[in-house]
Amino acid sequence: MSEETAKAMAQGVRERIGVDIGIATTGIAGPDGGTPEKPVGLVWFGFAFPNGEVHAQSITIPGSRDDIRGRSTTMALGMLWRHLERMRGAEAHV
């Protein structure tokens, strides 16, 4: 679980499914498996876009395993929405 993993997963989704945007999450939802460097709740989000842009971001999310899994899904979609809004705003100014 790392930035590189999240990016590779997002690119793989894009290529294998044939979609415009690939989204991936990877992390440690617990309750076990955390370390001081990678604690329970650490989630990496990966995004791959049609222009070749690929990026990843990490966040540590508190809560139970179910909380972490649910919140990470909601957060991934929120991040994608904000990115699309920024792109739409940039296109409006061209």
N, C-alpha and C positions, 0 to 999 in steps of 0.2 A: 504494500500500500504506500503510494508515493505520488508526487506530481507527475512523474514520467508514466506511471501506471494509469493514472486518470486520463492523461492525454492519449495514450495508446488505446485505451478502452473506447474513448469518444471517437477517435478516428476509425476504429474497427467497427463500431456501430454504424457510422456513416457509410462505410464501404460495403459492409455485409448486407445491410438492410436497404441500401440505396436511397437514403433520406438526405435532405439538404443539410440538416444540423444533427450532429451526434451529441448526446449527453450521457455522461457516466458518473457514477458515484462509487467510491471505494473507501472503506474505513474500518474502524473498530467499534462495533455497536455494543460489545460487552455481552454479558457482564464480565467475562474474563478476557484475557489477551492483551490488556494494556501494559505499557511500559512507561517509565518516566519520559522517554523521548516521543513515544506514540501512545498517549493515554486513551482510555476508553472515551468515546465521543469524538475522536478526531476523524473528520471526514474530508476527503479530497473530492472536488467537483471538477470534471473535465468537460470541455466544450470544443467541438470541431465544426468549423463553418465552411461553406462552399468555396470561399475565396482562399482557402488554405490556412486560414487563421486557426490556431489551436491554442487554447490556454487552460490553465487549471488554477484552482484556488482552494485553500484549506480553511476549515473552521472547526472549532471544538464545540460540540453541542452537548448540553447537559441532559440528564434524564436516564430513563430505563432504555433497554434495548429497543422496545417498540417506539418509545418517544424519539430516540435518535434516528431510527429508520424513517418514521413518518415525517419528522421535521426536515431531514435531509432531502426527502423527495420534494416537499413544499419549497424549500430553499432553492433547490436546483431549478425548479420551474420559475421561481421569482427572479433568479439571476438571469435566466434566459430571456424573460420578459423585459427586464431592464436593458439588456444588451440590444434587443430588437427595437425598443423605444429609442435608444441612442442612435441606432442606425437609421431609423425613420426620420429622426430629427436632423441628422446630417444630410440625408437625401433632400429634405425640404429646403435646405440652405444652398443647394447646388444650383 
